[in-house]
Amino acid sequence: MTDAPPAKINATPQAGQTISHEGKIYTTIKEGLAHILVPHGVPTSTDPKMSKEETQRQQVFYNPIQQFNRDLSVLAIKTFGQDIIHRKTLLHEQLVKKAEKKRAKKQEKAAEEETNSAPSEDGQSKKRKLDETTTDQDAAPPKKQKVTQNGSNEECEAMPNAAANKNPEREPWRPAFSILDALSATGLRALRYAQEIPFATDITSNDLSKTAVESIKLNVKHNKLEDIITPKTGNAIAYMYSYFDKKGYDVIDLDPYGTAAPFLDSAIQAINSDGLLCVTCTDSAIFASHGYLEKTYSQYGGLPLKGEPCHEGGLRLLLHAIASSAARYGMAIEPLLSLSIDYYIRVFVRIRKSPNDVKMLAGKTMIVYHCDSGCGAWSTQFLARNKTTTNKNGDKFYKHSFAAGPSADEHCQHCGFKTHLSGPMYGGPLHNVGFVQRLLAQLNEEDRETYPTMDRMEGMLHTALEEITFGAKQEKGNSAKTPKILDPLIPKADPAEVDQHPFFFIPSSVSKVLHCSAPPLAPLRGALRHAGFKVTMSHCKPGSIKTNASWTDVWHIMLEWVRQRAPLKNGPKKASAGLVIMSKTNASGLTSGETANRTDASAVSVQEAQEAQTDGNSVQAEVPTSLVGTPYSYLGTDFQVNLDAELGKDADRGKFVRYQLAPRENWGPMSRAK
């Protein structure tokens, strides 16, 4: 039995089929509802556990690691598109009603003139004039009016529905929805958008490489999508700048190999107001590492954050770069979803023409004082203040002013070590609650076979929702069994809202500072909640704690953990950050003389800690007696610490795949296409 001969390019696409075209053999790979052709001999396995040699051969013809990115992008654009389509439809209906009213007024006026005209010798002449006027009005073509929103290229004749029904050949009006895949490679994203977003009317698939564009054309032809997808060869930056004075795109997707920073300014020129900008950056060695801080500043306009929350700092640097580019043209940004995923970051940002919202940017831009070499504490400083006030009529408006002086000292107030600057970076919320809720509702309607990463999408979206709401319970009816029906319009967030607690911490990291055993998550979360603080986790890293408690409160709870559950066998090293923090405790049973001595010891420890950064002193110190026996106060903090594990558990959070584990060695973007 011989194998079946290869099929032609115009054959119905199927997964795993062999295609012969112009003397070349291709293998078809299916992802979602799209199919791409991969040259024969290139590994086509979608198994993420392929060997290192196979991934190097595979390059980027097809990267299964990025399927989560593409699945999430389809879901996000589809959900956002429903908002745009709804807005355009409402605008179209308003214009049609306006045209109908105008026409009805003309007809009513003409009829009234005919009725009120008195009979006279020249009455026939008047009636003839009236008939001629009416005939001319009926014969004149209706005026064309722009009926789409956000700069759509389509126009339609604003006419009554009855008049439209008289012409059975007239196509029903359909709102335009345009997408630009600016760095398309094989065109897989554009193919999936065309196949899986039913209301997409125009998709441009652009790439600089002529070979890549030939591959795009081949894939478009094989998927029979020539009427929706337009392949283009050209520099993405030049192409997007060409839309400076034209109608733009509703959605622009930037998914480069490396940083997207060079494409941001031109993308702002090519996007419509109230459009969606999707951006991926894979250069984590730049935005989330301190090894090339000069490169980070040149790319993103800020310095990176060191330590555990460095990837969230990278998200905020990217949003700062987008916001800065948009603000120059009176465009304001609103992050709808900002995620750190595997080895890259992905943001979905709504771009809106709003000079008033742009005025809020300085008050939402922050720098960070980070004690990265000591205890790990941080504090934020916003560049300006957006203060709400009222005028004489009682209407609210924002007043913009300079922020007060530095919010932190040169040395950390907790351990005395030197702090370092990070930023400036975006200081507003990372997600829009309404958008994430609509993504989850849309996800319930999708097919699991089409979106195999659905479990991970659901887990990450739930984590992002809890992250922005600090775990606040959502209304019932939003579960998978009974999906809540939400309005397609995505609510607009407060343009002046800032995130006062932007980063998370890891319990094991703060435990290293005190040289104690790390507390389980549940007792630590329970202690924070018992004290009245909100607590959740970050989507960036498992085992993280994000809370609105200050670092003073966190150290107070950690020291109480040491006193109650994890007594120290050996104290921290002399002049270490941990010893300074411990020496700032005030035991309730101490006499006034002992309290004074404790204060003196604290002051000496701070000075020694500053000197220890250069001399490397590592002498072992004794455990402060205030950590033994009666409760104490840390820097004046006196609330009772209850390490309640039950209070720290969230039994109703559901079992979701919240974090992805690397399934193989060298998990990453693979080799750049030759």
Protein Blocks (a to p, Z undefined) as FASTA:
>chain_A
ZZdddddfkbccdehiacdeehiacddddehjbccdddehiacbfbfkbcfklmmmnmmm
bafklmmmmmmmmmmmmmmmmmmmmmmmmmmmmmmmmmmmmmmmmmmmmmmmmmmpccdf
klmmmmmmmmmmmmmmmmpccddddfbehhiabdcddddfklmmmmmmbccddddddddd
fbnonommmmmmmmmmmkbcbdcdddfblklmmmmmmmmmmnopmlmpccddddfklmmm
mmmmmccdfbdcdddehjfklmmmmmmmmpcehiacddddfblmlmmccklmmlmmmmno
pacdedjklmmmmmmmmmmmmmmmmmmnopacddfbdcdehjbccddddddddfklmmmm
mmmcccddddfklnopacdddfbdcdddddfkopacdddddddddfbdfbdfklopacdd
edjddfbdfbdfklmmmmmmmmmmpcfklmmmlmmmmmmmmmmmmmmnnopacdehiafk
lccdddfbdcdddfkbccfblbccdfklmmmmnopacddfklmmmmmmmnopacdddfkb
ghiacdfbdfklmmmmmmmmmmmmmccfbdcdehiaklmmmmmpccfkbcfklmmmmmmm
mmmmmmmmmmmmmnopabdcdddfklgojaddeehiabdcdddfklmpcfknopadfbcc
dfbghiaebjadZZ
